[in-house]
Structures are given as C-alpha cells and as structure tokens.
Amino acid sequence: MSDTTRGLRHVEHVMGTVISFDIRDERVPAIEAALSEAVSWLHHVDEVYSTYRPDSAISRLARHEIGLDDCSAEVREVLALCRSAVRTSGGWFSHLATGFLDPSGLVKGWAVEGASRILYEAGARNTCLNGGGDLRLRGEAAPGTPWRVGVAHPLRPGELCTVVQGGDLAVATSGTAERGAHIVNPHLGTPANGLASVTVTGAGLTMTDAYATAAFAKGESARDWLASLDGYEGFGMLPDGRSWHTDGFPGETVREPGPV
C-alpha cells in the first residue's frame, strides 16, 4: 500500500491479473482495514472459482466430483447470475461455451464489485478499482472532478479509442488486444472476430463485465442489443478501424470514426 495526497493506492496480483485500488478518501483505520478485507476477498474468489486450480469448487464441479447441492450458497448465486446473463444475452454469454464449466466471464466483475462494496461500506466514497481493464468507479477523482478513464485502442498500441467519464459507474472492455482470441462464439464454438473491442458501461460491474463478453461474441450487431438494455451503454471498435456507440454512452471518441 502507498500513500496518496488524500488516500491510498494498492496493487494486487490475483485471479491471473492485476487489480489496482485507487482510494481518494482520507486515509483512516476503517478504510485501511477494509482494503485488507477486500484483498482477502479477491484471493478467496480465486480459490473458489479459478478454472486453473484443480482443487477449486468450480473445477471439482466441472469434473462432477461434487454436485451443485454440495457447493456453497455463494457458488450457487454466481451460477444463477451466469444463467441470467445467458438468458438476457440470448446465449451470447455462456459459462459453458468451451464445453466446460467456466464462469470467468462474469466472476472477475463480480469479484471486483464485491471488493468495491467492502470499501464503500467502510466509508470509502471515492474509489476506482481496476481489474485487468474492467473498472468500478465511485464518487469523484477529486472534489468537483469526475473520474476519467481511457480505453486502449485495440488496433493502435499506445493510443486510446475513447475516454469514459463518470462517477458511480462500471466500465468493462472485451477484445483481443491483450489476450488474443480468447472469447468464443458460443453458437459456433469458434473464436469471435466481429469486433476488435467493445466497451460496456453500467451501474454494477458484475453484469457489465458479462455483457461486454456477450457483446464481443455477438459482433457488430451488439450495438442494437446494448441499446435495448436498460441502464447499459456501449462503444465498439471494428477490425477495420471504424467505431460505433450507443446514444447514451458516457464517453468521447478520441479520433473521429469513419462512416458506419
């Protein structure tokens, strides 16, 4: 942990990624304790839900060593959220897309949302948690100054494609720039390639993260789907460099897009 002028920052390597905490509230013992609790929570999520840990509940469930009734209420809740995302997305989000149980497309957002809530309940009102490029923002970056988040351009390394501005907001981006073609079209079982990246905003990171995965799998037609969702907005980059965004997207395009 390190001091900032008005709070503290922390970086944790967990869940196969880097999760950073930027807390702009006054540093007090309750917030310090909550930060430690939030970090412990993330490691707990990794132990329970990681598909890379053979002893995790999810791995054991996938191998049919245990049944759903043998799992905790927390695991059953996550799988219920996955099923809800499947229904809302028309199957474009799927925790079974690879043929194996894998809730990773929802779990990271759910975990970061939980960590953000722990801080909020301890009195931290102005925070930014970044889980491998998926963010949960609360409050302000400084008094009277909203958070501003740059989204990396998927086709031009070192550049931004959009800047999102807001307070109580979740921002999730899915694409191939960082991890390659890792998102599967669940209807075909092949890598999704209709978009270069898509950024989704919403009130909470759990479903925002899941819907970003679904939108990327869906491709260019994700624009109309995102526009139909209450409380969610999106910005998409196509492989040829064109872009689109829903009418209420809380961001600005860094470079003028070509004709859509």
Secondary structure, 3 states (H helix, E strand, C coil): CEECCCCEEEEEEECCEEEEEEECCCCCHHHHHHHHHHHHHHHHHHHHHCCCCCCCHHHHHHCCCCCHHHCCHHHHHHHHHHHHHHHHCCCCCCCCCCCCCCCHHHHHHHHHHHHHHHHHHCCCCCEEEEECCEEEEECCCECCECEEEEEECCCCCCCEEEEEEECCEEEEEEECCCCCCCCEECCCCEECCCCCEEEEEECCHHHHHHHHHHHHHHHHHHHHHHHHCCCCEEEEECCCCCEEECCCCCEEECCCCCCC
